[in-house]
Structure formats: structure tokens, C-alpha cells
Amino acid sequence: MNHYVEKIILRAPEQWLWMHKRFKSVPDETKTNSRYL
């Protein structure tokens, strides 16, 4: 399935826009004790 989708996208990559909310928010650094996750 991935190969099929890839072939379609490669025909006209300028027509594809991928949007998703993978990282909805970043935790407050005071809660994590770190600037990095």
C-alpha cells in the first residue's frame, strides 16, 4: 500500500500537502526539568 501511495505522490508532488497534529503541545519545561524532551 505504501508503495502505491508513493507512486501517486511522485507523479505530482507539488499537489500534496501533509498536515497532522503529531505534536499538539510542548510540555512546560518547569514540569519536565529539561529544555529538551
C-alpha positions as CSV (number, residue, x, y, z in Angstrom):
1,M,0.0,0.0,0.0
2,N,2.8,2.5,0.9
3,H,4.5,1.8,-2.5
4,Y,1.2,2.6,-4.3
5,V,0.7,5.9,-2.4
6,E,4.3,6.8,-3.0
7,K,4.0,6.3,-6.8
8,I,0.9,8.5,-6.9
9,I,2.6,11.3,-4.9
10,L,5.7,11.2,-7.0
11,R,3.7,11.8,-10.1
12,A,2.8,15.3,-8.9
13,P,4.4,16.1,-5.5
14,E,3.5,19.8,-5.7
15,Q,-0.2,18.8,-5.3
16,W,0.4,17.2,-1.9
17,L,0.3,18.9,1.4
18,W,0.7,16.8,4.5
19,M,-0.7,18.1,7.7
20,H,-1.2,16.4,11.0
21,K,-1.2,17.2,14.7
22,R,1.6,14.9,15.8
23,F,2.9,17.3,18.5
24,K,-0.2,19.1,19.8
25,S,1.7,20.9,22.6
26,V,5.0,21.1,24.2
27,P,5.2,20.4,28.0
28,D,6.3,23.3,30.3
29,E,10.0,22.9,31.0
30,T,9.4,23.5,34.7
31,K,7.4,20.3,34.8
32,T,10.0,18.2,32.9
33,N,13.1,19.8,34.4
34,S,14.5,20.0,30.9
35,R,14.5,22.2,27.9
36,Y,14.5,19.1,25.7
37,L,12.1,16.2,25.5
